[in-house]
Amino acid sequence: MQRSSGTPLYKKVFEELKSKIDSGKYKMGDLLPSENELCKLYFTTRPTVRQALNDLSNLGYIVRQHGKGSIVSEPKNGLGILSLKGSTAGVGKHNLRTAIITKPIKQTWPDSFEFELTPEEKEAGSIYLSRLRYVDGLPTLFEETYISHIDLPRFTLHNLEKNSLFETLKNYHDVEVKEGEQKIWAIEASKDLAEMFNIKVKKPVLHMKRRLKTNKKNLFIYSFLYCNTQDFFIQDYF
């Protein structure tokens, strides 16, 4: 295994084993290679392998049994939406379906927008869309998105019900997310959110606001996301 600079080796081991479980190479009930075998496979030490296995165990991917080893189990319902790769990538192995609530539309920025805009953004205006994401058939993520309308010809013609927003930006407009900031807290579900998620009014809902910087000057992506965590928990890797 090649070690990339800045990435701990235990995380590389963890990610590769997790990928093999997600892809089905290791199926539920399978026994993973022993710690000694993993040490030889990844040219590393037992403490490194144990840390990777502990992380897999904490996420529910394996059960560690004394005297037997690490057994692949059914992963818990974790969603990795805290990363900057977008909701599609964060959902992982779960079945994702997107319903477009508001198709992409060109418009001026809201008067009381919650992020500070550059003069260029204010002049260019925004592209707005909203989507409801169903995870394993359950309405789980509602997201409102504003994109700086800078060098995005014919963007409103894209089908974002079938395709990832971030992949569409990258493949058709050479726009890639480079870094971002996000704020997260719990709120009580409004009547509209409760109806959308099929939950009771005032049920706790995770709310996230994020501002993503791209490789294009003055082109930012703003996301206002609401997540129903009744059937899922939020996870990510650091």
KENU-20149 format. One line per 4 residues: number of its first residue (from 1); for each residue x, y, z of C-alpha. Coordinates in steps of 0.05 Angstrom, whole numbers. Layout:
NUM> X,Y,Z  ... $
//
This chain:
1> 0,0,0  25,70,-18  22,119,39  0,188,17 $
5> 31,247,53  -9,272,112  -56,212,115  -47,166,175 $
9> -34,94,154  -89,67,199  -139,110,161  -114,82,94 $
13> -124,11,121  -193,30,148  -215,62,82  -192,3,41 $
17> -226,-49,85  -289,-6,88  -289,-1,12  -283,-76,5 $
21> -343,-85,52  -384,-32,15  -368,-64,-52  -388,-133,-28 $
25> -319,-165,-32  -328,-179,43  -400,-197,55  -441,-201,119 $
29> -417,-259,161  -348,-262,127  -287,-265,171  -235,-212,155 $
33> -161,-232,151  -128,-238,219  -89,-180,249  -24,-215,231 $
37> -48,-225,159  -69,-152,154  -1,-130,181  33,-168,125 $
41> -17,-145,73  -9,-71,90  64,-73,113  47,-44,180 $
45> 42,-58,255  -12,-89,298  -29,-23,334  -43,8,266 $
49> -86,-50,244  -123,-51,310  -140,23,305  -169,12,235 $
53> -210,-47,260  -234,-8,320  -260,47,274  -296,-5,231 $
57> -326,-35,294  -349,33,320  -386,45,255  -419,-23,258 $
61> -383,-52,198  -352,-109,237  -361,-146,303  -297,-167,338 $
65> -302,-233,374  -246,-256,421  -213,-319,395  -248,-315,328 $
69> -231,-248,296  -268,-193,259  -335,-212,228  -370,-168,176 $
73> -437,-145,202  -494,-104,174  -471,-31,175  -511,18,215 $
77> -550,73,180  -496,127,177  -497,185,128  -432,221,113 $
81> -462,288,94  -412,329,134  -359,322,79  -351,372,23 $
85> -364,319,-31  -439,330,-33  -499,291,-9  -495,239,-64 $
89> -425,217,-43  -443,222,30  -501,174,26  -452,119,5 $
93> -482,49,-3  -553,70,13  -604,76,-42  -613,150,-60 $
97> -670,181,-99  -676,255,-113  -741,293,-122  -734,363,-150 $
101> -779,410,-111  -756,473,-148  -721,466,-215  -657,508,-225 $
105> -678,579,-237  -640,645,-247  -659,698,-196  -633,755,-155 $
109> -606,740,-86  -655,743,-27  -656,810,8  -636,780,75 $
113> -585,728,50  -549,695,108  -479,698,78  -438,758,57 $
117> -435,764,-19  -380,794,-62  -398,853,-107  -389,807,-168 $
121> -438,756,-139  -490,809,-125  -485,835,-196  -487,766,-228 $
125> -546,740,-187  -558,667,-168  -584,601,-191  -632,571,-141 $
129> -658,500,-134  -687,456,-80  -688,380,-74  -716,327,-28 $
133> -671,265,-22  -700,197,-5  -651,150,28  -672,76,25 $
137> -742,101,8  -747,149,68  -752,225,59  -687,245,94 $
141> -653,306,66  -684,372,43  -635,420,12  -640,490,-16 $
145> -581,511,-58  -558,578,-86  -501,581,-136  -466,645,-159 $
149> -489,654,-231  -419,664,-259  -397,629,-322  -451,575,-319 $
153> -484,577,-388  -548,536,-396  -541,508,-325  -616,509,-315 $
157> -624,456,-369  -587,402,-329  -627,343,-301  -607,343,-228 $
161> -659,290,-211  -615,238,-243  -546,269,-236  -503,295,-178 $
165> -499,371,-172  -424,369,-158  -410,321,-216  -452,364,-263 $
169> -413,426,-243  -347,390,-253  -363,352,-318  -399,408,-355 $
173> -372,472,-325  -303,455,-298  -325,477,-228  -297,440,-168 $
177> -306,451,-94  -240,468,-59  -258,486,12  -316,509,54 $
181> -347,528,120  -409,499,153  -452,511,214  -494,456,244 $
185> -546,454,298  -613,422,317  -679,457,305  -752,439,315 $
189> -787,415,253  -835,467,224  -902,445,197  -875,443,126 $
193> -814,402,145  -856,355,187  -902,342,128  -842,333,81 $
197> -807,283,128  -871,251,153  -853,266,225  -887,304,282 $
201> -883,380,286  -826,403,332  -789,337,325  -713,351,325 $
205> -684,361,256  -611,373,239  -599,439,203  -536,456,165 $
209> -514,520,130  -453,516,86  -413,561,40  -368,525,-9 $
213> -311,558,-47  -296,533,-117  -238,538,-165  -274,594,-202 $
217> -265,665,-175  -328,692,-141  -366,628,-155  -392,600,-89 $
221> -444,547,-72  -490,561,-13  -529,503,17  -584,503,69 $
225> -597,430,89  -646,397,135  -636,325,155  -687,278,187 $
229> -644,235,234  -701,192,259  -676,132,220  -603,153,208 $
233> -544,182,245  -492,229,216  -421,205,207  -356,225,174 $
237> -282,207,176  -226,252,201 $
//
